[in-house]
Amino acid sequence: MMKEKLLFVTKGGEDCDNGFTYILELAKTLNAAIAMLMVYSKNAMQTYEDVMAAVAFAEAGDHAMVKELMQGEEKRLKETVNKKVEEMAERCRENSVPFTYRIDADETITSIKHFLKNSPGVDMVLLSPNLSENKKEIDLKKLIKNITKPICAISVPIKAEA
């Protein structure tokens, strides 16, 4: 019998594992495998300070420093992503859940469509909170029009106010 496969789609960065605990528990319950698609834009500058520093160097005409800052940020992002992916892979190994992943630098819906085209065994698409809670990251109506698989948007629980 073929195992079900869940596609976990997340945005690369510090919070790329946001929602993964839910996916892992669901995979264990369904006896399913996890495929992860991590999307991010190349040269993504994550912090306001890095952006402002790059702007200051650009205004001063120091384009070499801008390039160095951007490459440094890309290197830090890749190191963070690699560490998080390894942590997720280890958690899956500990729970005997098959895990594969792909990192893609493209528009999110396009990346999902290409992944599903090349991996027809996916049964459900689950969106990380870092994608599903930000309307600028992904247009859910457009996604539903383009993807024929069931789609679940994971949200972060709302904290109770005292």
C-alpha positions as CSV (number, residue, x, y, z in Angstrom):
1,M,0.0,0.0,0.0
2,M,1.3,3.4,-1.0
3,K,1.8,5.9,1.8
4,E,0.0,9.2,1.8
5,K,2.2,12.3,1.3
6,L,1.6,15.7,2.9
7,L,3.2,18.7,1.3
8,F,4.3,21.3,3.8
9,V,4.9,24.6,2.1
10,T,6.8,27.3,4.1
11,K,8.7,30.5,3.5
12,G,12.5,30.2,4.1
13,G,13.8,32.1,7.1
14,E,14.0,32.0,10.9
15,D,10.4,30.9,11.3
16,C,10.4,28.3,8.4
17,D,9.6,25.5,10.9
18,N,6.5,27.3,12.1
19,G,3.6,24.8,11.9
20,F,5.9,21.8,11.5
21,T,4.9,20.2,14.8
22,Y,1.3,20.1,13.5
23,I,2.4,18.5,10.2
24,L,4.5,15.9,12.0
25,E,1.6,14.9,14.3
26,L,-0.7,14.7,11.3
27,A,1.7,12.6,9.4
28,K,2.1,10.2,12.4
29,T,-1.7,10.0,12.7
30,L,-2.2,9.3,9.0
31,N,0.9,7.1,8.7
32,A,2.0,9.6,6.0
33,A,5.2,10.9,4.6
34,I,6.1,14.6,4.6
35,A,7.5,16.5,1.6
36,M,8.5,20.1,2.4
37,L,8.7,22.9,-0.2
38,M,10.6,25.9,1.2
39,V,10.2,29.0,-0.9
40,Y,12.1,32.2,-0.6
41,S,13.5,35.0,-2.7
42,K,17.2,35.1,-3.4
43,N,19.0,38.0,-1.8
44,A,16.2,38.4,0.7
45,M,17.3,40.9,3.3
46,Q,15.6,40.0,6.6
47,T,16.3,42.9,8.9
48,Y,15.5,46.6,8.7
49,E,19.1,47.4,9.8
50,D,20.6,45.4,6.9
51,V,18.3,47.2,4.4
52,M,19.2,50.6,5.9
53,A,22.9,49.9,5.9
54,A,22.7,48.7,2.3
55,V,20.8,51.9,1.3
56,A,23.4,54.1,3.1
57,F,26.3,52.4,1.3
58,A,24.5,52.6,-2.0
59,E,23.9,56.3,-1.5
60,A,27.6,56.7,-0.8
61,G,28.4,54.9,-4.0
62,D,30.0,51.9,-2.2
63,H,28.4,49.3,-4.4
64,A,31.0,46.7,-3.4
65,M,29.8,47.0,0.3
66,V,26.2,46.7,-0.8
67,K,27.0,43.5,-2.7
68,E,28.9,42.2,0.3
69,L,26.1,42.9,2.7
70,M,23.5,41.2,0.4
71,Q,25.7,38.2,-0.1
72,G,26.3,38.0,3.7
73,E,22.6,38.1,4.3
74,E,22.0,35.4,1.7
75,K,24.7,33.2,3.4
76,R,23.1,33.7,6.8
77,L,19.7,32.9,5.4
78,K,21.0,29.7,3.8
79,E,22.8,28.6,7.1
80,T,19.6,29.2,9.1
81,V,17.5,27.3,6.5
82,N,20.0,24.4,6.4
83,K,20.0,24.1,10.2
84,K,16.1,24.2,10.4
85,V,15.8,21.6,7.6
86,E,18.2,19.3,9.4
87,E,16.2,19.7,12.7
88,M,13.0,18.9,10.9
89,A,14.5,15.9,9.2
90,E,15.9,14.6,12.5
91,R,12.4,14.9,14.1
92,C,10.9,12.9,11.3
93,R,13.6,10.2,11.6
94,E,12.9,10.0,15.4
95,N,9.2,9.4,14.6
96,S,9.8,7.1,11.6
97,V,8.1,9.6,9.2
98,P,9.6,9.7,5.7
99,F,10.8,13.2,4.9
100,T,12.0,14.9,1.7
101,Y,12.4,18.5,0.9
102,R,13.1,21.0,-1.9
103,I,14.1,24.6,-1.7
104,D,12.8,26.9,-4.4
105,A,13.4,30.6,-5.2
106,D,10.3,31.5,-7.1
107,E,6.7,32.9,-6.7
108,T,5.0,30.6,-4.1
109,I,2.0,29.4,-6.2
110,T,4.3,28.7,-9.2
111,S,6.6,26.7,-6.9
112,I,3.7,24.6,-5.5
113,K,2.3,23.9,-9.1
114,H,5.7,22.8,-10.3
115,F,6.3,20.6,-7.2
116,L,2.9,18.9,-7.6
117,K,3.5,18.4,-11.3
118,N,6.7,16.6,-10.5
119,S,5.4,14.8,-7.4
120,P,2.0,13.4,-8.2
121,G,1.9,11.4,-5.0
122,V,1.0,14.4,-2.8
123,D,-2.4,14.1,-1.2
124,M,-2.7,17.4,0.7
125,V,-1.0,20.8,0.7
126,L,-0.5,22.4,4.1
127,L,0.6,26.0,4.3
128,S,2.8,27.2,7.1
129,P,1.6,30.2,9.2
130,N,4.4,32.3,7.8
131,L,2.6,32.0,4.4
132,S,-1.0,31.6,5.2
133,E,-1.3,34.5,7.6
134,N,0.3,37.1,5.3
135,K,-1.9,38.0,2.3
136,K,1.2,39.5,0.5
137,E,2.9,36.1,0.6
138,I,0.1,34.0,-1.0
139,D,-3.2,34.7,-2.6
140,L,-5.4,31.8,-1.3
141,K,-8.1,32.3,-3.9
142,K,-5.6,32.1,-6.7
143,L,-4.0,29.1,-5.1
144,I,-7.3,27.3,-4.9
145,K,-8.0,28.0,-8.6
146,N,-4.5,26.6,-9.5
147,I,-4.2,23.6,-7.2
148,T,-6.6,20.6,-7.3
149,K,-5.4,19.0,-4.0
150,P,-7.0,19.7,-0.7
151,I,-5.3,22.8,0.9
152,C,-5.0,23.5,4.6
153,A,-3.8,26.9,5.9
154,I,-2.2,26.4,9.4
155,S,-2.7,29.3,11.8
156,V,-1.0,30.1,15.0
157,P,-3.3,29.8,18.1
158,I,-4.5,33.2,19.3
159,K,-3.1,34.0,22.8
160,A,-5.7,34.6,25.5
161,E,-5.6,38.0,27.0
162,A,-5.6,38.3,30.8
